[in-house]
Amino acid sequence: MPFGTITMISESRFEPGLLYAGTEGGSVWLTRDDGANWAKLSEDLPVKKWVSRVIASEHEIGTVYVSMTGFREDDFGVYVYASNDFGATWRSIAANLPGESVNVIREDPRDADVLYVGTDLGVYVSLDRGGTWHSLCTNLPTTPVHDLQIHRRDDEIIIGTHGRSIFVADLGEVRRSTFDSR
């Protein structure tokens, strides 16, 4: 392997063998041949922090999302990025997220415009691919969120926290907001 400790890996649903990997040293890598050859994608990322999540899009081949955290260096900046060209270029999608470490990013399985992030203090949703973010923390205790999953059948978001259990929230209102805003 050409890189250090892998923290996250994600495979494209469109192209078997197309894998993205993130490392604790802040590198993001791509292979399109099941790992035989790797290309480093993170040279154009503005920071090199622990990759907390790398996610291949469920909607578009070539789109990938990365969240990073600097908590080990007492850096609580917001590091969330997107690429639409297999990681050749990156743009920040942190927008108005508050200054908290981002632990996870997820794309909505029904709508490519809807993204979710889990931070050290809660959960946020964007209805415009990271242009603006809204809190989903009304009934969630202030706790680090380390994983998010979308339950497709039941239209719910499952929130995995650090030390406060698992929470399940209905996405019906988010879905209605998405369609009402268009």
C-alpha positions, 0 to 999 in steps of 0.5 A: 500500500502506498499510504498510511493507516486507512480510516475510511473506504467507499466503493462506487455503486456505478463502477465495481473496483472504483474505490476511494480511501481516506487516511488518518494522515489526511490523504485521499486516494482513488483506485479504478482497478480494485486496488492494483494502482492508486492515485493520490487525490488530496494534493488540492485539499486545503488541509490535511486532517484525519479523514473521518469519512469518504463517500462515493456518490450514490447518484453520480459517478465521479462525485465524492464527499470527504469530511475531515477532523482536526480534533487530535490537534485541538483544531475544531475547524469545519472541513467538508469537501466535494468533488465532481471529477473523481477528486481532481478538484475539490470545493468546500461545502462547509458554508454556514456549519458551526465551528465543530469537528465533522465526523461523518457525511452522508448523501440522501439516497433519494435526492442528490441535493440533500446531504447530512453531516454529523458533528461533535455537537449534532446533525445538520442537513443541506438541501442544496449540496452544501450551499446552506446547512440547517440543524436537525438537533431539536430533540437530539442531546448535545453529543458527538455524532459518529455515524449516520445511515438513511433507512430507505424503506422507513424514511428515517435517519439513524444517528449513532452517537458517542456515549448517548446511544442511537437515535432515529428521526423521521425524514418526512419533514426534511423531504417535504422541505426539499420539495417545497423549496423547489 
